[in-house]
Amino acid sequence: MSASTDFQPIHSAMKRYVDGNLLAGVSCAVLRGQDLLDVHHVGLADKENGVPMRDNTIFRAFSNTKLIATIAALQLWQAGKFQLDDPIERFIPALGKRQVLRAGATSLGDTEPAARSIMIRQLMSHSSGLSYGLLDPGTLLFKAYSDSQVLSPLLSLSHMMEALSGLPLASQPGTRWEYSVASDVLARLVEVLSQQRFGDYLQAKVFEPLGMVDTRFVVPAQDLPRLAAMYSGADPTKPLAPGLTRNDDWPYPKAFTVPVPSQSGGGGLVTTLPDMVALMRSLMPGGPALLKPETVALMMSNQLPEGVSIRFPTVGPVPGKVFGLGGAITVKPGAYDPPGSLGEFEWGGIGGTHWWINPRHNIAGLAMTQRQHGFWHPFSFEFKRLAYAALGH
């Protein structure tokens, strides 16, 4: 399709990141309602082999998988299989009778009983008290999750639940936001309720209905030439420092290219820009819907307690950002946000793939690259600001 001149500032900005050796290549899309207004690819999917970014380039989705896991679980909720405030141990007994680390604990045994069960709604909003063992090195739970191999690709979802069963929670369920393995628990819930492997359920109930032909857990051998290379930046603490190093074995050797027992609901999928466009359309009015409009509205409404916002161990609280079911919500635009982004529903993956939908304006955008620690990177903020400006918001 031919790009509108209204979107030329986006194209120029993304080219600047590529020319500055900050990204190998990037693909973008902008939608108003069901209309795909702009698609743009710049740079290379594989610098070493000179392969350009294309419509069919395959990306490691990482935490974009969380949105899909949430949608799958909500389909089963709509079907009456559970209530959002059901305790998770009703379906996954290993996650009942939790202990919680005390404030200032110096050992894993320094705990108190959980005041309440983990509710399924809290899993969808990352307020369950679970942790990740990913973003907080040096802490008790980081080491405990690592020692228990919670994130090992060699663990099936059912075995992952067993690995979690003996670990304390980081906080009392429902009291604070903490990024976590909660979406993997949702994936296991889907398996228990559907009596299918998570990937089989997704294929039948999400991917096939939406025509998402390239979204899966493993890239087939014949499609490996379409998989974008993964790069790391020159300095993780300086996202605008030029320099890229190829690292296809991140987060583990042969990741996403050979089958493993894990079908992670938190970060296991690969996808393409057209497939993600199809997913965005399903969450916007007039599209081929997987969920009822009132369910989508619930997803895009704050599920956290009053006064609780997103927080990351390395950066602290993120004011103005709360969480719905499967994505963050902007309740007060910050310095990096477009002024018109109030009410936006969004998230992304640690490998540099981002999506956002603003139901107030009925617009959406996608920006996809492959760069380690590319979540909320300057390129994605600039893309969003320019997209809002081009759309008049």
C-alpha positions in Angstrom: 0.0 0.0 0.0 1.2 3.6 -0.6 1.9 5.6 2.5 0.2 8.9 3.1 2.4 11.9 3.3 0.8 12.6 6.7 3.0 9.8 8.1 6.3 11.0 6.6 7.5 12.3 9.9 7.2 8.7 11.4 9.1 7.3 8.4 11.9 9.9 8.8 12.2 9.3 12.6 12.4 5.6 12.3 15.0 5.9 9.5 17.0 8.1 11.9 17.1 5.3 14.5 18.3 2.9 11.9 20.9 5.2 10.4 22.1 6.0 13.9 22.8 2.3 14.5 20.3 2.1 17.3 18.0 -0.3 15.5 18.7 -2.7 12.7 15.3 -2.2 11.2 11.7 -1.4 12.3 8.2 -2.0 11.0 5.3 0.2 11.9 1.5 0.3 11.3 -1.2 2.9 12.2 -4.9 2.3 12.3 -8.0 4.3 12.6 -10.8 1.9 13.4 -10.6 -1.0 11.0 -8.7 1.1 8.4 -5.0 0.4 8.1 -3.8 3.9 7.2 -0.1 3.4 7.1 2.4 0.5 7.0 6.1 1.2 6.8 9.3 -0.9 6.9 12.8 0.6 7.2 16.2 -1.0 7.6 17.1 -4.6 7.9 15.7 -7.7 9.6 19.2 -9.2 9.3 22.1 -6.8 9.0 24.7 -9.5 8.5 22.9 -11.0 5.5 21.3 -7.9 4.1 17.7 -9.0 4.5 15.3 -6.1 4.6 12.4 -5.7 6.9 9.3 -6.9 5.1 5.6 -7.5 5.7 6.3 -11.1 6.5 9.2 -10.6 8.8 8.8 -12.8 11.9 9.5 -11.2 15.3 9.9 -12.6 18.8 6.8 -11.2 20.5 7.9 -11.7 24.1 5.4 -10.0 26.4 3.0 -9.2 23.6 2.1 -12.9 24.3 0.5 -11.7 27.6 -2.3 -9.9 25.7 -3.1 -13.1 23.8 -3.0 -15.2 27.0 -5.4 -12.8 28.6 -7.8 -12.9 25.6 -7.7 -16.7 25.7 -8.6 -16.8 29.4 -11.4 -14.2 28.9 -12.9 -16.3 26.1 -13.3 -19.1 28.7 -14.6 -16.5 31.3 -17.3 -15.5 28.7 -18.2 -19.1 28.3 -18.9 -19.3 32.1 -15.9 -21.5 32.9 -14.9 -19.3 35.9 -15.5 -16.0 37.6 -12.8 -13.3 37.6 -12.7 -13.3 41.4 -12.4 -17.0 41.7 -9.3 -18.1 43.7 -6.8 -19.7 41.3 -6.4 -22.7 43.5 -9.8 -23.8 42.5 -8.3 -24.8 39.2 -4.5 -24.9 40.0 -4.3 -26.3 43.6 -0.5 -25.8 43.7 -1.0 -22.0 43.9 -3.2 -22.2 47.1 -2.2 -21.5 50.7 0.5 -18.9 49.9 3.1 -17.4 52.1 4.2 -13.8 51.6 7.7 -12.4 52.2 7.7 -9.9 55.1 8.9 -6.4 54.4 12.7 -6.3 54.8 12.9 -10.1 54.8 16.5 -11.5 54.7 15.6 -15.1 54.0 12.9 -17.0 52.1 11.6 -18.4 55.4 10.8 -14.9 56.7 7.2 -15.0 55.7 3.6 -14.5 56.8 0.5 -16.3 55.6 -1.3 -14.7 52.6 -4.4 -12.8 53.9 -6.4 -13.9 50.9 -6.2 -16.2 47.8 -4.9 -15.1 44.5 -7.9 -14.1 42.3 -7.8 -14.7 38.6 -8.5 -11.0 38.0 -5.3 -10.2 39.9 -3.4 -12.5 37.5 -4.6 -10.5 34.5 -3.7 -7.2 36.2 -0.3 -8.3 37.7 -1.5 -7.6 41.2 -1.4 -11.2 42.4 1.8 -11.0 44.5 3.7 -13.2 42.1 7.2 -12.1 40.9 9.3 -12.8 37.8 12.9 -13.6 38.7 13.8 -11.4 35.7 13.9 -7.7 36.5 15.1 -7.5 40.1 18.6 -9.0 40.3 20.1 -9.3 43.8 16.8 -9.9 45.5 15.7 -13.0 47.4 12.9 -13.8 44.9 15.2 -13.2 41.9 17.5 -15.9 43.2 14.6 -18.2 44.3 12.9 -18.0 40.9 16.3 -18.7 39.2 17.2 -21.6 41.6 13.7 -23.2 41.0 14.1 -22.7 37.2 10.7 -21.1 37.0 11.4 -19.6 33.6 13.2 -22.6 32.2 12.1 -23.5 28.6 12.3 -27.1 29.7 9.4 -26.8 32.1 5.8 -27.4 30.8 3.2 -25.1 32.2 2.0 -27.7 34.7 5.6 -28.2 35.9 6.1 -24.5 36.1 3.1 -24.3 38.5 4.8 -26.9 40.7 8.1 -24.9 40.7 6.1 -21.9 41.8 4.2 -23.8 44.5 7.0 -23.6 47.1 8.0 -19.9 46.6 6.6 -17.1 48.7 4.7 -14.1 47.2 6.4 -10.7 46.9 3.3 -9.0 48.4 -0.1 -9.7 49.6 -2.5 -10.5 46.7 -4.3 -7.4 45.4 -2.1 -4.8 47.2 0.4 -3.7 44.6 1.4 -4.1 41.0 4.4 -6.3 40.2 5.3 -7.6 36.8 5.3 -11.4 37.0 4.7 -14.9 35.7 1.0 -14.3 36.1 0.3 -14.7 32.4 2.0 -18.1 32.5 -0.5 -19.0 35.2 -3.3 -17.8 32.9 -1.9 -20.0 30.2 -2.1 -23.0 32.5 -5.6 -22.1 33.5 -6.5 -22.2 29.8 -5.0 -25.7 29.6 -6.9 -26.9 32.6 -10.3 -25.5 31.5 -10.0 -26.4 27.8 -8.2 -29.8 28.3 -5.8 -28.7 25.5 -2.2 -27.6 25.3 -2.1 -23.9 25.4 -0.8 -23.6 21.8 -3.5 -25.9 20.5 -6.2 -23.8 22.1 -4.7 -20.6 20.7 -4.5 -22.0 17.2 -8.1 -23.1 17.2 -9.7 -20.1 19.1 -7.5 -17.1 18.4 -5.1 -17.5 15.5 -7.3 -19.3 13.0 -10.4 -17.1 13.6 -8.3 -14.0 13.0 -6.1 -15.4 10.2 -2.9 -15.0 12.2 -1.0 -17.4 10.1 2.5 -16.8 11.5 1.9 -16.5 15.2 3.1 -19.6 17.1 5.6 -20.9 19.6 8.3 -22.2 17.2 9.3 -20.9 13.8 9.1 -23.7 11.3 12.3 -24.6 9.6 11.1 -23.4 6.2 10.3 -20.0 7.7 13.6 -19.4 9.6 14.9 -17.1 6.8 12.0 -14.8 7.8 13.0 -14.6 11.5 14.5 -11.2 12.3 17.9 -11.3 13.9 18.1 -10.2 17.6 20.5 -7.4 18.6 21.7 -5.9 21.8 22.5 -2.2 22.2 25.9 -0.8 23.1 24.9 -0.1 26.7 21.8 -1.3 28.5 21.7 1.8 30.6 22.0 4.2 27.6 19.3 3.4 25.1 20.5 6.1 22.7 24.2 4.9 22.6 24.9 3.8 19.1 26.1 0.2 18.4 24.4 -3.1 17.9 25.7 -6.7 18.5 23.8 -9.7 17.2 22.6 -12.2 19.8 20.2 -14.7 18.4 20.7 -17.0 21.4 18.9 -14.7 23.7 17.2 -15.5 26.1 18.6 -19.1 25.5 20.3 -21.0 22.7 18.1 -21.7 19.7 15.2 -19.9 21.4 12.0 -20.0 19.3 13.6 -22.1 16.6 13.3 -25.6 18.2 10.4 -27.0 20.2 10.6 -26.9 24.0 8.2 -28.1 26.7 7.4 -24.5 27.7 4.5 -22.8 25.9 4.9 -19.5 27.8 1.8 -17.3 28.2 4.1 -14.5 29.3 6.6 -14.4 26.4 6.7 -17.5 24.2 5.2 -16.5 20.9 6.6 -15.2 17.6 4.5 -13.1 15.3 4.4 -10.7 12.3 3.2 -7.2 11.8 0.1 -8.3 9.8 -0.8 -10.8 12.5 -0.6 -8.2 15.2 -2.7 -5.8 13.1 -5.3 -8.5 12.9 -5.2 -8.8 16.7 -5.6 -5.0 17.2 -8.6 -5.0 14.8 -10.2 -7.7 16.9 -10.1 -5.3 19.9 -11.6 -2.4 18.0 -15.2 -1.7 17.0 -16.3 -3.4 13.8 -13.6 -6.0 13.7 -13.8 -9.8 13.7 -14.2 -10.0 17.5 -13.0 -12.7 19.8 -14.6 -11.0 22.8 -17.8 -9.2 23.5 -17.6 -5.4 23.4 -18.2 -5.2 27.2 -15.4 -7.6 27.8 -13.0 -5.4 25.8 -14.2 -2.4 27.7 -13.4 -4.2 30.9 -9.9 -5.1 29.7 -9.3 -1.4 29.0 -10.5 -0.2 32.5 -8.3 0.1 35.6 -8.2 -3.1 37.8 -5.7 -1.9 40.4 -6.6 -0.6 43.9 -7.0 3.2 44.4 -3.6 4.9 44.4 -1.6 1.9 43.0 0.3 2.4 39.8 2.8 0.4 37.7 6.2 0.1 39.2 9.4 -1.6 38.1 12.3 -2.6 40.4 14.9 -0.6 38.5 12.8 2.6 37.9 10.3 2.7 40.7 6.6 3.8 40.2 5.5 5.0 36.8 2.9 7.7 37.6 -0.1 8.0 35.4 0.0 4.3 34.4 -2.3 1.7 35.8 -3.3 -1.7 34.5 -6.4 -3.3 33.1 -6.7 -6.9 32.0 -3.7 -7.6 29.8 -2.3 -4.2 29.3 -1.4 -0.8 30.9 -3.8 2.2 30.8 -2.8 5.8 30.7 -4.8 7.8 33.3 -2.5 10.8 33.2 -0.2 11.4 30.2 3.4 11.7 31.2 6.3 13.6 29.6 6.9 10.9 27.0 3.2 10.4 26.1 1.1 12.2 23.5 -1.2 14.8 25.1 -4.2 12.9 23.6 -3.2 9.5 25.1 -5.6 9.6 28.0 -7.3 6.2 28.2 -4.8 4.4 26.0 -4.4 0.7 26.5 -0.9 -0.6 25.6 2.0 -2.9 26.3 5.0 -4.4 24.5 7.8 -6.9 24.6 11.3 -6.8 26.0 12.6 -7.5 22.5 11.2 -4.3 21.1 7.7 -5.0 19.9 5.0 -2.5 21.0 1.2 -2.1 20.5 -1.3 0.5 21.7 -5.0 1.2 21.3 -6.9 4.4 22.2 -10.6 3.6 22.5 -11.4 7.3 23.0 -10.1 8.1 19.5 -10.6 4.6 17.9 -6.9 4.5 16.8 -4.1 2.0 17.2 -0.4 1.6 16.4 2.3 -1.0 16.2 6.1 -0.5 16.2 8.2 -3.7 15.9 12.0 -4.2 16.0 14.3 -6.8 17.6 16.5 -5.2 20.2 17.2 -6.5 23.7 15.6 -4.5 26.4 13.6 -2.6 23.8 10.5 -2.2 25.9 9.5 1.5 26.2 12.5 2.5 24.2 12.8 6.1 22.9 12.0 4.9 19.4 8.6 3.6 20.5 7.7 6.7 22.4 8.6 8.9 19.4 6.7 6.6 17.0 3.6 7.0 19.2 3.8 10.8 19.5 4.2 11.2 15.8 1.4 8.8 15.1 -1.0 10.7 17.4 0.0 13.9 15.7 -0.6 12.5 12.2 -4.0 11.3 13.3 -4.9 14.8 14.8 -4.6 13.8 18.5 
